[in-house]
Amino acid sequence: MTTRSADVQVPATRGWPAVLDAGPVTLRPLRLRDGPAWVEVRRRNIEWLRPWEASAPGAAYDPRSAVSASLTTYVGMTRRLRRQARHRQGYPFAVCLDGEFVGQLNVGGVTLGSLHSAHLGYWIDSAVAGRGVMPTAVALATDHCFWELGLHRLEVNIRPENTASRRVVEKLGFREEGVRPRYLHISGEWRDHICYALTSDEIPGGLLSAWIRRRNET
């Protein structure tokens, strides 16, 4: 894994901006110029993403337009996420495979003080799902959060029905901590989520090295 400065116009803070590499998989800060690629991938994956897409409570839900895939949406989202990065509240990554944009991983809800915690959220192009891209990306992000950003705990909250996303964190050894009833508004309803978590002291050797070792053993 390597970490290097990224070509983005945000002030540097501890561990950000950064680019993280593991073989063909790269995490780098989301950029405004990623917009066309983001739109193209999202439009191809509307049906794949629809069951897991966040929705607004109280708003009329239209399944036909539930997945955001417009350049206007992308620009607004990216500017908001970059503001959060400037204030150390979250860190938005593009997930790339062999240099091509294939998904997104967000470190969000960063809380420092006596907690030093955050949560991860991610999605990936169905065309490359099942090839180990997202577990590698999550392992890269987890190591960066623990050893560069100084966090202690990470959570990933996933709908019980989302077996593909659950396999990602289960492969990596995140602990299942239980169900959070009606935790997030997803696909038009308040949905239960399973909470998975990991703390830095549980993986002193780093998650990426453990993941690579596990893959090589299978």
C-alpha positions, 0 to 999 in steps of 0.5 A, spaced: 500 500 500 502 506 498 499 513 500 501 520 496 498 526 495 492 527 491 490 532 485 484 535 489 483 542 491 482 541 498 486 544 504 491 538 507 489 535 514 492 529 517 491 523 513 487 527 507 488 528 501 491 521 500 491 516 495 491 508 497 493 503 492 493 495 493 495 492 486 489 494 481 485 497 486 486 504 488 482 509 493 483 516 491 479 523 493 472 524 489 473 529 484 468 534 481 471 531 474 469 524 476 462 526 474 461 523 467 464 517 470 460 517 476 453 518 472 455 513 467 456 507 472 450 509 476 446 509 470 448 502 468 447 500 475 440 503 477 436 496 478 443 494 482 443 500 487 435 501 487 434 497 493 439 500 498 439 507 496 438 512 501 431 516 501 428 522 504 423 521 510 416 524 508 418 525 501 414 521 496 418 515 493 418 514 486 422 507 485 423 510 477 427 515 480 430 513 486 437 512 484 441 519 483 444 519 477 445 526 474 451 530 474 447 536 478 446 531 483 453 529 483 456 536 483 452 538 489 454 531 493 461 532 492 461 539 494 458 537 500 462 531 502 469 536 500 466 541 505 466 535 510 473 533 509 475 540 510 472 540 517 474 532 518 467 530 519 468 525 513 472 523 507 469 521 500 473 516 496 473 514 489 474 506 488 478 505 482 480 498 478 486 499 473 485 506 473 477 506 472 472 509 476 468 503 479 464 505 485 465 510 491 466 509 499 465 514 504 468 515 511 462 519 514 460 521 521 467 522 524 467 523 531 473 525 535 473 526 542 473 520 547 470 516 541 474 517 535 469 513 531 466 513 524 462 509 519 463 506 512 458 506 506 460 504 499 457 502 493 460 498 486 459 497 479 455 490 478 460 489 473 466 488 477 462 485 483 465 479 486 472 480 484 475 482 491 475 490 489 470 492 495 473 488 500 480 491 498 477 498 498 474 497 505 481 494 508 485 500 505 480 505 508 480 502 514 487 501 515 488 509 513 482 511 518 486 507 524 493 509 522 493 515 519 487 519 521 487 516 528 480 513 529 479 507 534 472 504 531 469 503 525 462 501 523 458 499 517 451 498 518 447 494 512 440 492 511 439 484 513 437 483 506 443 486 502 447 479 502 453 482 497 454 488 502 454 483 508 459 478 505 464 484 504 465 486 511 464 478 514 470 476 509 474 482 513 472 480 520 468 485 522 464 483 528 456 483 528 454 487 533 446 486 532 440 489 529 438 497 529 431 497 528 428 502 523 435 505 523 436 508 516 431 511 511 432 506 505 428 505 498 422 509 501 422 506 508 425 506 515 429 499 514 433 495 520 440 494 519 445 490 522 451 493 525 458 491 524 464 494 527 472 493 528 476 497 533 484 498 531 486 494 537 483 488 534 488 488 528 494 491 530 498 488 523 493 492 519 486 489 515 489 489 508 495 484 510 490 480 514 485 480 508 491 479 503 493 473 507 486 470 507 485 471 500 491 467 499 489 461 503 483 460 499 
